[in-house]
Amino acid sequence: MPDQIKTYKTYNYSPLKLGNYIAGITLYQFTDDSPVMLNPGGYFELIFQLEGSFVQSVVLQDSWQIRPDFFVGGLHSRSFMVKPDKAGAKLLSIQFRPNCARFFIPDRLNLFKNKIEDLESVFKTRFLSRFHEGFSQLKMLEVIRKIESFLISVYREKPMSPIDIAVGDIYQKHGFVNIDQLAQKSYLSPSHLRKRFNEEVGMSPKEYSKIVRINYISGILSQSTAVHLTELTYQLGYFDQAHFINDFKSVTGVSPGRFNQ
């Protein structure tokens, strides 16, 4: 759900050496301690909380989870809230390209679904803690250089995967895909597609398609407040408006009609 009043600023950076694997690098700087609603982006993240501490909660839940300073963020199936402890809090997000986290994360990616895991416990290293205190003193490009050096050190070569075909098709069709047809294009059985997709991407192809789909729809809704939901329902190929609303609400926690309110 878009913020009514922006309580943070973003600064975008490009990867220095790992552009084939990293989609983007974003610095978030919070102007106050208000909670911020974020929709699942469909990508694995490495998060580095450079200043301040943060808590996180899934939409429609009352409990808050304290976040480690550095952590691996798995794929989220629902929108979530992030709350800094003070104005001026900063965090850096390293966003992997679809199906590229598998080259760096040393485990099946579905184990990280809807979870945040301390980075040092995932990689079994204390490399990053050695310059944790120094992060705030470094220029951002130097921080990115150190993080990329770490990622290069844990990189594992892997062969091309048929799941790359499936992920590409999901994005090309904005998440409106048939899983059986997706399996056929990927030269896999539906059950084998589900297994490999879970392990290599981080959730089932059905769930992932929904995240891509809802992000696409959110973009349409954000561009205009005059979208006619009935027309949009059938333009997108939903059976009826109830299916459209339920699909959207299952991820964001709100109906498409309330998304911009």
N, C-alpha and C positions, 0 to 999 in steps of 0.2 A: 504494500500500500504506500503510495507516495507520501512523504512527510508534508504536513500543512506548512510548517515553518522549518526550514533546513537548520539542523543543529550541528552540522559538520560540513567541512570543506574537503574536497578530494583533489589530489594531485596525481596525475598519471605519468608513469615512466615506462620506457621500453627496456626489455631485457638486453643485456650486453652481449652474451654469447649463446644463450639458450632460447632464442626466438622460435625455434622449431618445436619447443616443448612448453614454453610459457606464453600464455595468451596475453597477460597483462600484469602490471605491477601498480598498485594503487596505495597511496598514502592517505589515510583518513585523519583529519584533525578536528576534534570536537570542540564546539564553542560553548557548550554547557553540559550538564550531566543528565540531560533528558534521554529517555530510552528511544531507540531508533528501530523501526521495523524494516527488515530486509527480506526480500523474496529469495528462495533458493535459485542459485545461478546455473546449476548443472555442471559445476567444476569443483575439483579438489583445490584446496588452498593450503598454503603455509602462512600462518599468521604470526607476526612479531609485534607484540605490544611494547612500543618503544617508550611510552610515558603514561603513567597511570595504570589502573587495573580496571577490569571489565567483568560484568556478569552477563549471562545469556539465558533466555527463556523461549520456549516454543510458544506460538500464538495459542491463546485460549487456555494456557496453563499458568498457575500462580507461582510455581517454584522457579527459583533462579539458580543457575549453576555458575560457580566461580571459574573463570577461564585461566589456564596456565599462561605464563608470559609468552612462551613460544609453543605453538601447537600445530598439529595437522588437523584440518577441518575436512571431514568426509562430506559426501553428498547429502544434502538435506531434502526431505520429501515434503516439508511444510515451511511456511514463513516463520521467522523467529525474530526475537527482540534482542538488541544489544544495548547495554547501559554502561557508560563510563562512570568512574567514581568522581570525576572533577572536570571542570572546563580546562581545555588545553591538552586533554589526553590524546595520544596519538598511537595509531597502529599501522603496520604495513602488511598488505595482502599480496601474496604471490599466487596468481591464478594459473593453474595448469590448463593447457589445451585439452579438449575432450580426448579421452583414452591415452593421455600422455603421462599421467601420474604413475602408471604402472612401471615406468622406467626408473623410478626413484623410490617409491614406497615399497619396502621389503616384505610385503604380505598381500593377501587377497584383499582387494579394495572394498568388498562388501562388508568386511569386518569393521569398517569405519563409518558405515551409514548412520546418519543422524548423531554422530559422535564428534567430540573434540578430544584428541589424544596428545598428551605432552610430547613435544618433538623429540626430546632426548630419550624417552622410553621407546619411541617408535624406531629410532635409528641406533639405539644402544651406544650413544656417544655423548661426551660432554664438550665437544668441539665448540659449540655455539655459546656455552656458558662462559667461556674464557674471555669473550669480548662483549658479553651482555651489558656490563656497566659502561663500556666505551661507546655503545651504539649512539647515545644521545650527543656525543662529542664529534661524531663523524658526519661528513657530508653524505647526502643520500646516495650518490653514485658509488661512494666507497662502501656503504652498507650493502647495496645491491651487489657489488663486486664480491664481497665476502660471502654473501648468501649463495651466489652462483658458484663460487669456488667450492663451497660445501656441497652443493647439489652435484657438481661434476665429480666430486670424490665418491659419491654414493650411487652414481649412475650405473645402470646395468643394461648391457646390450640385449635386445630382444628382437626376434623375427617379426616381420609384418604379420598382422592378425586380420582374419576375416571380420572381426568386430569393428575394425576401422571402416569397412564398407557399410555396416549397419549404422554406425554413428553418423557417418556422412549423409546417409539417406534420411535419417531422422531430422537432421538439421535442414536439409534441402526441402523437406516437406513440412517444416515448422512443427514437427511432432505428430502430425496427422498421418499415421502409418498403420498398416496391418502387420501384426507380428509374424504371421505365417509367411506373408510375402517378403518380409524383412529377412526371415530365415532362408528362404529360397534364394534371394539375391546374395546372401552371404555364404551360400553353399554349405549350410548347416541344417540339421534338423531343428525344429522349434525348441526341443528340450535342451539340445546342445548349445543353441544360441543363448537361451536363458542362463545356463550355467556359466558359460564363458563371459557373457556380458556382465553378469553379477560380479565375477571375480576381477575382470579387467577394467570395468568402468565404475562399479561401486553400488549399483542397484539393478533391478530387472529392466529389460528393455521397455516394458509397459510403463513402469514408474518414470523412467528417464524420458520417454516420449511425452508423458504428461507434463514434466517440468519444462521441457522445451516448448511445448504447446502453450502453457500458461504464461511463460515469459513473452512469447510472441503476441498473445492476446493482450497482456499487460501493456506492451508497447503501443498497440492500437488504441487502447483506452486512454493511455497517458497523452496521446497526441491530440485528443479532442474530448470535450465534455458533452458533445452533441451526438454521440454514437447511439444509434437506435438498436437496442439489444435484440429485438425480434429479427431485424434484417441481418445483423451480425451473426446470429445463431445459425441461420441457413447459409449465409456466405461461407462460414467456417465448416459447414458440413455436419453440424450436430443434428440429431434426430428431432429434438424439440428444445425449447428454452429451459425446461427443467433440467435436462441433461447438461446443458451448457453451464447453468448456474451451479449445479452440484459439482461439476468437474472443477470449475474455477475456485469455488469456496473450499473444496477439499485441500487445496494447497495454501491459499492466501488467508483463509479464515473469514473472508467477507465475500459478498456477492459482487458480480461485475458492476451492478448498478451503484454500489456504494464505494467502489474502488477509488474514485477521485474525490470523494467527500471528506 
